[in-house]
Amino acid sequence: MSTEDHKAIVRRYRELHNSNDLAQLGEIVAPDLITHNLLPGMPPGLMGAKLAHRATRMAFPDIH
């Protein structure tokens, strides 16, 4: 993949994150995602990432 392809993926991720459209994250995030900074008690993978996102949005609803 080119640098521009990678940039497009990051832009799409940020767009989904900022619009809170978590249903479409599976398009660009692997279900077996490995994160090293999830909140304690969160499940692994994409589901844990979605739960962490929801928790962050609840705490900071206007975050971008």
PDB file of N, CA, C and O in Angstrom, chain B, residues numbered from 101:
ATOM      1  N   MET B 101       0.832  -1.187   0.000  1.00  0.00           N
ATOM      2  CA  MET B 101       0.000   0.000   0.000  1.00  0.00           C
ATOM      3  C   MET B 101       0.874   1.246   0.000  1.00  0.00           C
ATOM      4  O   MET B 101       1.963   1.277   0.573  1.00  0.00           O
ATOM      5  N   SER B 102       0.366   2.246  -0.650  1.00  0.00           N
ATOM      6  CA  SER B 102       1.111   3.498  -0.718  1.00  0.00           C
ATOM      7  C   SER B 102       0.856   4.339   0.536  1.00  0.00           C
ATOM      8  O   SER B 102      -0.040   4.049   1.328  1.00  0.00           O
ATOM      9  N   THR B 103       1.650   5.366   0.691  1.00  0.00           N
ATOM     10  CA  THR B 103       1.459   6.300   1.796  1.00  0.00           C
ATOM     11  C   THR B 103       0.077   6.930   1.724  1.00  0.00           C
ATOM     12  O   THR B 103      -0.581   7.112   2.749  1.00  0.00           O
ATOM     13  N   GLU B 104      -0.358   7.257   0.531  1.00  0.00           N
ATOM     14  CA  GLU B 104      -1.687   7.859   0.367  1.00  0.00           C
ATOM     15  C   GLU B 104      -2.792   6.884   0.753  1.00  0.00           C
ATOM     16  O   GLU B 104      -3.811   7.298   1.307  1.00  0.00           O
ATOM     17  N   ASP B 105      -2.606   5.586   0.468  1.00  0.00           N
ATOM     18  CA  ASP B 105      -3.586   4.573   0.887  1.00  0.00           C
ATOM     19  C   ASP B 105      -3.680   4.520   2.407  1.00  0.00           C
ATOM     20  O   ASP B 105      -4.774   4.445   2.967  1.00  0.00           O
ATOM     21  N   HIS B 106      -2.530   4.558   3.065  1.00  0.00           N
ATOM     22  CA  HIS B 106      -2.504   4.544   4.530  1.00  0.00           C
ATOM     23  C   HIS B 106      -3.171   5.798   5.102  1.00  0.00           C
ATOM     24  O   HIS B 106      -3.920   5.718   6.075  1.00  0.00           O
ATOM     25  N   LYS B 107      -2.899   6.937   4.503  1.00  0.00           N
ATOM     26  CA  LYS B 107      -3.521   8.181   4.959  1.00  0.00           C
ATOM     27  C   LYS B 107      -5.038   8.113   4.804  1.00  0.00           C
ATOM     28  O   LYS B 107      -5.770   8.594   5.670  1.00  0.00           O
ATOM     29  N   ALA B 108      -5.511   7.527   3.722  1.00  0.00           N
ATOM     30  CA  ALA B 108      -6.952   7.411   3.487  1.00  0.00           C
ATOM     31  C   ALA B 108      -7.605   6.532   4.557  1.00  0.00           C
ATOM     32  O   ALA B 108      -8.715   6.817   5.005  1.00  0.00           O
ATOM     33  N   ILE B 109      -6.919   5.473   4.962  1.00  0.00           N
ATOM     34  CA  ILE B 109      -7.453   4.604   6.011  1.00  0.00           C
ATOM     35  C   ILE B 109      -7.544   5.350   7.333  1.00  0.00           C
ATOM     36  O   ILE B 109      -8.545   5.243   8.042  1.00  0.00           O
ATOM     37  N   VAL B 110      -6.507   6.102   7.664  1.00  0.00           N
ATOM     38  CA  VAL B 110      -6.520   6.873   8.919  1.00  0.00           C
ATOM     39  C   VAL B 110      -7.608   7.936   8.872  1.00  0.00           C
ATOM     40  O   VAL B 110      -8.301   8.156   9.866  1.00  0.00           O
ATOM     41  N   ARG B 111      -7.764   8.590   7.744  1.00  0.00           N
ATOM     42  CA  ARG B 111      -8.823   9.604   7.618  1.00  0.00           C
ATOM     43  C   ARG B 111     -10.201   8.968   7.786  1.00  0.00           C
ATOM     44  O   ARG B 111     -11.072   9.531   8.450  1.00  0.00           O
ATOM     45  N   ARG B 112     -10.397   7.792   7.181  1.00  0.00           N
ATOM     46  CA  ARG B 112     -11.684   7.087   7.303  1.00  0.00           C
ATOM     47  C   ARG B 112     -11.930   6.687   8.763  1.00  0.00           C
ATOM     48  O   ARG B 112     -13.046   6.821   9.266  1.00  0.00           O
ATOM     49  N   TYR B 113     -10.899   6.203   9.432  1.00  0.00           N
ATOM     50  CA  TYR B 113     -11.033   5.839  10.848  1.00  0.00           C
ATOM     51  C   TYR B 113     -11.444   7.058  11.666  1.00  0.00           C
ATOM     52  O   TYR B 113     -12.370   6.976  12.473  1.00  0.00           O
ATOM     53  N   ARG B 114     -10.774   8.178  11.471  1.00  0.00           N
ATOM     54  CA  ARG B 114     -11.083   9.395  12.225  1.00  0.00           C
ATOM     55  C   ARG B 114     -12.504   9.871  11.917  1.00  0.00           C
ATOM     56  O   ARG B 114     -13.212  10.342  12.807  1.00  0.00           O
ATOM     57  N   GLU B 115     -12.916   9.747  10.654  1.00  0.00           N
ATOM     58  CA  GLU B 115     -14.274  10.132  10.269  1.00  0.00           C
ATOM     59  C   GLU B 115     -15.302   9.281  11.034  1.00  0.00           C
ATOM     60  O   GLU B 115     -16.265   9.818  11.581  1.00  0.00           O
ATOM     61  N   LEU B 116     -15.098   7.968  11.072  1.00  0.00           N
ATOM     62  CA  LEU B 116     -16.007   7.080  11.786  1.00  0.00           C
ATOM     63  C   LEU B 116     -15.973   7.361  13.283  1.00  0.00           C
ATOM     64  O   LEU B 116     -17.011   7.360  13.945  1.00  0.00           O
ATOM     65  N   HIS B 117     -14.784   7.599  13.808  1.00  0.00           N
ATOM     66  CA  HIS B 117     -14.632   7.896  15.235  1.00  0.00           C
ATOM     67  C   HIS B 117     -15.362   9.186  15.584  1.00  0.00           C
ATOM     68  O   HIS B 117     -16.127   9.226  16.548  1.00  0.00           O
ATOM     69  N   ASN B 118     -15.135  10.229  14.815  1.00  0.00           N
ATOM     70  CA  ASN B 118     -15.730  11.534  15.114  1.00  0.00           C
ATOM     71  C   ASN B 118     -17.236  11.543  14.921  1.00  0.00           C
ATOM     72  O   ASN B 118     -17.939  12.286  15.607  1.00  0.00           O
ATOM     73  N   SER B 119     -17.749  10.727  13.993  1.00  0.00           N
ATOM     74  CA  SER B 119     -19.195  10.668  13.771  1.00  0.00           C
ATOM     75  C   SER B 119     -19.856   9.637  14.685  1.00  0.00           C
ATOM     76  O   SER B 119     -21.079   9.499  14.684  1.00  0.00           O
ATOM     77  N   ASN B 120     -19.053   8.919  15.460  1.00  0.00           N
ATOM     78  CA  ASN B 120     -19.529   7.895  16.386  1.00  0.00           C
ATOM     79  C   ASN B 120     -20.217   6.752  15.644  1.00  0.00           C
ATOM     80  O   ASN B 120     -21.139   6.135  16.177  1.00  0.00           O
ATOM     81  N   ASP B 121     -19.781   6.468  14.430  1.00  0.00           N
ATOM     82  CA  ASP B 121     -20.355   5.407  13.595  1.00  0.00           C
ATOM     83  C   ASP B 121     -19.544   4.125  13.786  1.00  0.00           C
ATOM     84  O   ASP B 121     -18.760   3.740  12.920  1.00  0.00           O
ATOM     85  N   LEU B 122     -19.741   3.483  14.915  1.00  0.00           N
ATOM     86  CA  LEU B 122     -18.943   2.320  15.256  1.00  0.00           C
ATOM     87  C   LEU B 122     -19.322   1.081  14.457  1.00  0.00           C
ATOM     88  O   LEU B 122     -18.517   0.156  14.347  1.00  0.00           O
ATOM     89  N   ALA B 123     -20.509   1.042  13.904  1.00  0.00           N
ATOM     90  CA  ALA B 123     -20.937  -0.123  13.136  1.00  0.00           C
ATOM     91  C   ALA B 123     -20.044  -0.354  11.925  1.00  0.00           C
ATOM     92  O   ALA B 123     -19.872  -1.493  11.489  1.00  0.00           O
ATOM     93  N   GLN B 124     -19.483   0.700  11.387  1.00  0.00           N
ATOM     94  CA  GLN B 124     -18.664   0.574  10.184  1.00  0.00           C
ATOM     95  C   GLN B 124     -17.178   0.385  10.471  1.00  0.00           C
ATOM     96  O   GLN B 124     -16.387   0.235   9.540  1.00  0.00           O
ATOM     97  N   LEU B 125     -16.786   0.389  11.739  1.00  0.00           N
ATOM     98  CA  LEU B 125     -15.366   0.215  12.058  1.00  0.00           C
ATOM     99  C   LEU B 125     -14.819  -1.119  11.558  1.00  0.00           C
ATOM    100  O   LEU B 125     -13.633  -1.226  11.247  1.00  0.00           O
ATOM    101  N   GLY B 126     -15.672  -2.130  11.479  1.00  0.00           N
ATOM    102  CA  GLY B 126     -15.250  -3.435  10.989  1.00  0.00           C
ATOM    103  C   GLY B 126     -14.729  -3.405   9.564  1.00  0.00           C
ATOM    104  O   GLY B 126     -14.041  -4.332   9.137  1.00  0.00           O
ATOM    105  N   GLU B 127     -15.049  -2.349   8.820  1.00  0.00           N
ATOM    106  CA  GLU B 127     -14.547  -2.196   7.451  1.00  0.00           C
ATOM    107  C   GLU B 127     -13.033  -1.976   7.434  1.00  0.00           C
ATOM    108  O   GLU B 127     -12.353  -2.387   6.494  1.00  0.00           O
ATOM    109  N   ILE B 128     -12.513  -1.329   8.474  1.00  0.00           N
ATOM    110  CA  ILE B 128     -11.098  -0.951   8.444  1.00  0.00           C
ATOM    111  C   ILE B 128     -10.298  -1.446   9.636  1.00  0.00           C
ATOM    112  O   ILE B 128      -9.074  -1.318   9.652  1.00  0.00           O
ATOM    113  N   VAL B 129     -10.976  -2.017  10.648  1.00  0.00           N
ATOM    114  CA  VAL B 129     -10.280  -2.507  11.834  1.00  0.00           C
ATOM    115  C   VAL B 129     -10.489  -4.023  11.915  1.00  0.00           C
ATOM    116  O   VAL B 129     -11.618  -4.504  11.818  1.00  0.00           O
ATOM    117  N   ALA B 130      -9.412  -4.757  12.090  1.00  0.00           N
ATOM    118  CA  ALA B 130      -9.492  -6.215  12.179  1.00  0.00           C
ATOM    119  C   ALA B 130     -10.235  -6.633  13.447  1.00  0.00           C
ATOM    120  O   ALA B 130     -10.070  -6.003  14.491  1.00  0.00           O
ATOM    121  N   PRO B 131     -11.055  -7.692  13.371  1.00  0.00           N
ATOM    122  CA  PRO B 131     -11.788  -8.136  14.545  1.00  0.00           C
ATOM    123  C   PRO B 131     -10.872  -8.614  15.671  1.00  0.00           C
ATOM    124  O   PRO B 131     -11.254  -8.579  16.840  1.00  0.00           O
ATOM    125  N   ASP B 132      -9.674  -9.057  15.323  1.00  0.00           N
ATOM    126  CA  ASP B 132      -8.726  -9.531  16.338  1.00  0.00           C
ATOM    127  C   ASP B 132      -7.679  -8.466  16.674  1.00  0.00           C
ATOM    128  O   ASP B 132      -6.542  -8.776  17.030  1.00  0.00           O
ATOM    129  N   LEU B 133      -8.087  -7.225  16.552  1.00  0.00           N
ATOM    130  CA  LEU B 133      -7.245  -6.076  16.881  1.00  0.00           C
ATOM    131  C   LEU B 133      -6.546  -6.276  18.218  1.00  0.00           C
ATOM    132  O   LEU B 133      -7.165  -6.713  19.188  1.00  0.00           O
ATOM    133  N   ILE B 134      -5.284  -5.963  18.267  1.00  0.00           N
ATOM    134  CA  ILE B 134      -4.527  -6.021  19.512  1.00  0.00           C
ATOM    135  C   ILE B 134      -4.187  -4.591  19.899  1.00  0.00           C
ATOM    136  O   ILE B 134      -3.471  -3.891  19.183  1.00  0.00           O
ATOM    137  N   THR B 135      -4.711  -4.173  21.039  1.00  0.00           N
ATOM    138  CA  THR B 135      -4.400  -2.839  21.545  1.00  0.00           C
ATOM    139  C   THR B 135      -3.633  -3.004  22.841  1.00  0.00           C
ATOM    140  O   THR B 135      -3.810  -3.979  23.570  1.00  0.00           O
ATOM    141  N   HIS B 136      -2.800  -2.058  23.105  1.00  0.00           N
ATOM    142  CA  HIS B 136      -1.953  -2.144  24.291  1.00  0.00           C
ATOM    143  C   HIS B 136      -2.299  -1.086  25.324  1.00  0.00           C
ATOM    144  O   HIS B 136      -1.589  -0.921  26.316  1.00  0.00           O
ATOM    145  N   ASN B 137      -3.393  -0.369  25.090  1.00  0.00           N
ATOM    146  CA  ASN B 137      -3.736   0.679  26.046  1.00  0.00           C
ATOM    147  C   ASN B 137      -5.231   0.755  26.322  1.00  0.00           C
ATOM    148  O   ASN B 137      -5.739   1.820  26.670  1.00  0.00           O
ATOM    149  N   LEU B 138      -5.938  -0.353  26.174  1.00  0.00           N
ATOM    150  CA  LEU B 138      -7.356  -0.348  26.504  1.00  0.00           C
ATOM    151  C   LEU B 138      -7.551  -0.139  27.999  1.00  0.00           C
ATOM    152  O   LEU B 138      -6.655  -0.390  28.804  1.00  0.00           O
ATOM    153  N   LEU B 139      -8.707   0.310  28.335  1.00  0.00           N
ATOM    154  CA  LEU B 139      -9.046   0.487  29.741  1.00  0.00           C
ATOM    155  C   LEU B 139      -9.093  -0.877  30.425  1.00  0.00           C
ATOM    156  O   LEU B 139      -9.454  -1.869  29.792  1.00  0.00           O
ATOM    157  N   PRO B 140      -8.737  -0.940  31.692  1.00  0.00           N
ATOM    158  CA  PRO B 140      -8.787  -2.218  32.416  1.00  0.00           C
ATOM    159  C   PRO B 140     -10.196  -2.812  32.380  1.00  0.00           C
ATOM    160  O   PRO B 140     -11.191  -2.104  32.537  1.00  0.00           O
ATOM    161  N   GLY B 141     -10.255  -4.112  32.171  1.00  0.00           N
ATOM    162  CA  GLY B 141     -11.529  -4.811  32.159  1.00  0.00           C
ATOM    163  C   GLY B 141     -12.213  -4.868  30.814  1.00  0.00           C
ATOM    164  O   GLY B 141     -13.254  -5.513  30.686  1.00  0.00           O
ATOM    165  N   MET B 142     -11.666  -4.218  29.814  1.00  0.00           N
ATOM    166  CA  MET B 142     -12.263  -4.252  28.486  1.00  0.00           C
ATOM    167  C   MET B 142     -11.896  -5.560  27.785  1.00  0.00           C
ATOM    168  O   MET B 142     -10.779  -6.056  27.936  1.00  0.00           O
ATOM    169  N   PRO B 143     -12.837  -6.119  27.019  1.00  0.00           N
ATOM    170  CA  PRO B 143     -12.507  -7.331  26.282  1.00  0.00           C
ATOM    171  C   PRO B 143     -11.515  -7.021  25.157  1.00  0.00           C
ATOM    172  O   PRO B 143     -11.396  -5.868  24.742  1.00  0.00           O
ATOM    173  N   PRO B 144     -10.818  -8.019  24.670  1.00  0.00           N
ATOM    174  CA  PRO B 144      -9.861  -7.785  23.593  1.00  0.00           C
ATOM    175  C   PRO B 144     -10.569  -7.583  22.247  1.00  0.00           C
ATOM    176  O   PRO B 144     -11.771  -7.812  22.107  1.00  0.00           O
ATOM    177  N   GLY B 145      -9.791  -7.156  21.291  1.00  0.00           N
ATOM    178  CA  GLY B 145     -10.279  -7.065  19.918  1.00  0.00           C
ATOM    179  C   GLY B 145     -11.126  -5.843  19.635  1.00  0.00           C
ATOM    180  O   GLY B 145     -11.146  -4.874  20.395  1.00  0.00           O
ATOM    181  N   LEU B 146     -11.816  -5.920  18.529  1.00  0.00           N
ATOM    182  CA  LEU B 146     -12.634  -4.812  18.047  1.00  0.00           C
ATOM    183  C   LEU B 146     -13.734  -4.467  19.049  1.00  0.00           C
ATOM    184  O   LEU B 146     -14.049  -3.292  19.238  1.00  0.00           O
ATOM    185  N   MET B 147     -14.320  -5.473  19.692  1.00  0.00           N
ATOM    186  CA  MET B 147     -15.376  -5.205  20.665  1.00  0.00           C
ATOM    187  C   MET B 147     -14.856  -4.352  21.818  1.00  0.00           C
ATOM    188  O   MET B 147     -15.530  -3.416  22.247  1.00  0.00           O
ATOM    189  N   GLY B 148     -13.679  -4.661  22.315  1.00  0.00           N
ATOM    190  CA  GLY B 148     -13.097  -3.859  23.387  1.00  0.00           C
ATOM    191  C   GLY B 148     -12.816  -2.435  22.941  1.00  0.00           C
ATOM    192  O   GLY B 148     -13.011  -1.485  23.700  1.00  0.00           O
ATOM    193  N   ALA B 149     -12.357  -2.294  21.708  1.00  0.00           N
ATOM    194  CA  ALA B 149     -12.080  -0.962  21.169  1.00  0.00           C
ATOM    195  C   ALA B 149     -13.372  -0.152  21.074  1.00  0.00           C
ATOM    196  O   ALA B 149     -13.381   1.041  21.378  1.00  0.00           O
ATOM    197  N   LYS B 150     -14.454  -0.793  20.654  1.00  0.00           N
ATOM    198  CA  LYS B 150     -15.734  -0.093  20.572  1.00  0.00           C
ATOM    199  C   LYS B 150     -16.224   0.319  21.961  1.00  0.00           C
ATOM    200  O   LYS B 150     -16.721   1.430  22.143  1.00  0.00           O
ATOM    201  N   LEU B 151     -16.084  -0.576  22.933  1.00  0.00           N
ATOM    202  CA  LEU B 151     -16.502  -0.241  24.299  1.00  0.00           C
ATOM    203  C   LEU B 151     -15.671   0.904  24.870  1.00  0.00           C
ATOM    204  O   LEU B 151     -16.211   1.789  25.533  1.00  0.00           O
ATOM    205  N   ALA B 152     -14.373   0.896  24.621  1.00  0.00           N
ATOM    206  CA  ALA B 152     -13.507   1.984  25.083  1.00  0.00           C
ATOM    207  C   ALA B 152     -13.902   3.291  24.410  1.00  0.00           C
ATOM    208  O   ALA B 152     -13.902   4.345  25.045  1.00  0.00           O
ATOM    209  N   HIS B 153     -14.236   3.224  23.130  1.00  0.00           N
ATOM    210  CA  HIS B 153     -14.671   4.410  22.398  1.00  0.00           C
ATOM    211  C   HIS B 153     -15.946   4.968  23.028  1.00  0.00           C
ATOM    212  O   HIS B 153     -16.059   6.171  23.262  1.00  0.00           O
ATOM    213  N   ARG B 154     -16.901   4.083  23.299  1.00  0.00           N
ATOM    214  CA  ARG B 154     -18.164   4.533  23.907  1.00  0.00           C
ATOM    215  C   ARG B 154     -17.925   5.180  25.270  1.00  0.00           C
ATOM    216  O   ARG B 154     -18.528   6.204  25.591  1.00  0.00           O
ATOM    217  N   ALA B 155     -17.049   4.584  26.062  1.00  0.00           N
ATOM    218  CA  ALA B 155     -16.741   5.153  27.377  1.00  0.00           C
ATOM    219  C   ALA B 155     -16.115   6.537  27.237  1.00  0.00           C
ATOM    220  O   ALA B 155     -16.442   7.451  27.994  1.00  0.00           O
ATOM    221  N   THR B 156     -15.225   6.687  26.280  1.00  0.00           N
ATOM    222  CA  THR B 156     -14.586   7.983  26.045  1.00  0.00           C
ATOM    223  C   THR B 156     -15.615   9.010  25.592  1.00  0.00           C
ATOM    224  O   THR B 156     -15.600  10.151  26.055  1.00  0.00           O
ATOM    225  N   ARG B 157     -16.517   8.608  24.682  1.00  0.00           N
ATOM    226  CA  ARG B 157     -17.529   9.539  24.187  1.00  0.00           C
ATOM    227  C   ARG B 157     -18.512   9.939  25.289  1.00  0.00           C
ATOM    228  O   ARG B 157     -19.017  11.062  25.296  1.00  0.00           O
ATOM    229  N   MET B 158     -18.780   9.027  26.208  1.00  0.00           N
ATOM    230  CA  MET B 158     -19.667   9.376  27.324  1.00  0.00           C
ATOM    231  C   MET B 158     -19.001  10.407  28.225  1.00  0.00           C
ATOM    232  O   MET B 158     -19.663  11.319  28.720  1.00  0.00           O
ATOM    233  N   ALA B 159     -17.711  10.269  28.437  1.00  0.00           N
ATOM    234  CA  ALA B 159     -16.982  11.205  29.291  1.00  0.00           C
ATOM    235  C   ALA B 159     -16.732  12.538  28.603  1.00  0.00           C
ATOM    236  O   ALA B 159     -16.754  13.593  29.236  1.00  0.00           O
ATOM    237  N   PHE B 160     -16.494  12.473  27.301  1.00  0.00           N
ATOM    238  CA  PHE B 160     -16.168  13.668  26.511  1.00  0.00           C
ATOM    239  C   PHE B 160     -17.015  13.660  25.234  1.00  0.00           C
ATOM    240  O   PHE B 160     -16.495  13.328  24.168  1.00  0.00           O
ATOM    241  N   PRO B 161     -18.289  14.012  25.307  1.00  0.00           N
ATOM    242  CA  PRO B 161     -19.195  13.868  24.169  1.00  0.00           C
ATOM    243  C   PRO B 161     -18.836  14.692  22.931  1.00  0.00           C
ATOM    244  O   PRO B 161     -19.258  14.352  21.826  1.00  0.00           O
ATOM    245  N   ASP B 162     -18.077  15.751  23.097  1.00  0.00           N
ATOM    246  CA  ASP B 162     -17.724  16.581  21.935  1.00  0.00           C
ATOM    247  C   ASP B 162     -16.280  16.385  21.473  1.00  0.00           C
ATOM    248  O   ASP B 162     -15.730  17.242  20.780  1.00  0.00           O
ATOM    249  N   ILE B 163     -15.671  15.277  21.847  1.00  0.00           N
ATOM    250  CA  ILE B 163     -14.280  15.014  21.483  1.00  0.00           C
ATOM    251  C   ILE B 163     -14.135  14.799  19.973  1.00  0.00           C
ATOM    252  O   ILE B 163     -14.988  14.177  19.341  1.00  0.00           O
ATOM    253  N   HIS B 164     -13.060  15.312  19.416  1.00  0.00           N
ATOM    254  CA  HIS B 164     -12.708  15.092  18.005  1.00  0.00           C
ATOM    255  C   HIS B 164     -11.223  14.917  17.926  1.00  0.00           C
ATOM    256  O   HIS B 164     -10.682  14.717  16.838  1.00  0.00           O
TER     257      HIS B 164
END
